[in-house]
């Protein structure tokens, strides 16, 4: 006896579907394997640390000695005309919360944190970085227009995260209040 023709076609269709599914399974496994390999390779390439300005600091002694003691926080004009801003991000505030910078100059923000991961984003500029405990984050930008720019924390840092805002107050160089090498800030430290 011969099998009906419709049974032969059904068996052939099932074999074709099974073959197509096996091909898709292999393709998906290959893509997932490539992604895992890529992530692993880049992790070792960057030594499991941030690929930017890799400068470490001891968070526990941050306020006792070194660059981020209270007297050094704020903005300093450098001899080459640029400005360096130092501040600390901590739950749930930037210290100092208002940073004053000169307009028309290169401004380098240097920051760190003693507690958890934070973020810094100066709206209206390209200043955007993560602030990771144990590392000094550094980003440079230029503000050509005087004004006040909002600076929220953009990494969730706990229940008070929504209230963690600072500001960058850009003033013309002619109105710069600083004299000498003492850091300037527009709010108390």
Helices and strands as residue ranges (DSSP letters): H 5-45, G 59-61, G 70-72, E 74-77, E 83-90, E 93-95, E 98-102, E 106-112, E 118-122, E 128-131, E 137-142, E 147-152, G 161-163, E 165-171, G 173-175
